Amino acid sequence: MLQKFKRLFSKKSQKSQKRESILPRNRFADLDFERVLKSGTRCCVDEDGHYVEDGKITLFEFSIDFTEFEFIGDFKIEEEDQFKQLLPRLNSFDNAIQSYLESELQQPIPQFAKNLGYTQKRWEKTFYFHPWILSFDENPPNLRYVADYVNDEFTVYFAKNHGRWRAYWDAECQKVIEES
């Protein structure tokens, strides 16, 4: 009887551990984008993105210093309204990306990593990415993520679909990132 109770309790404990998020969530939830947009730096650049005093393109740059990382963004002034529409969705997109990374993390450690001496804890650290540069100046607009513990990065792309911003894994905007 005691053994059955221990197994039942052990299964509940395992399920509750699986529900806990290993990777961070809601990193943009408390960000005041209106304040950020007011405090940004405006500068002139040429078509190649070089800073020049008489540049034909005005870029807006903002830098947000979170406790664990720095987040940078840029966009052309004439696209400010589109940028403002995308900003509030960043938290939802970032949570979906973290959820995907977490599901990948749950896969067994690949043999090449085991051969390099990766432990489970060290392997988990390779999945810690943070948003780095949101570039609205590129086509399609994108958000680059950089890894905290390994030399790695990836890019997420954005496009409007039926008037609403969506995030994609590919530059052709075919592989949508499903939000939960």
Secondary structure, DSSP 8 states (H G I E B T S, - for coil): -HHHHHHHHHHHHHHHHHHS-SS---TTTT--HHHHHHH-EEEEE-TTS-B-TT-SEEEEEEEEE-SS-EEEEEEEGGGHHHHHHHGGGHHHHHHHHHHHHHHHHTS---HHHHHTT--HHHHHHTT-EEEEEEESSSSS-EEEEEESSSS-EEEEEEEEETTEEEEESSTTS-SB----
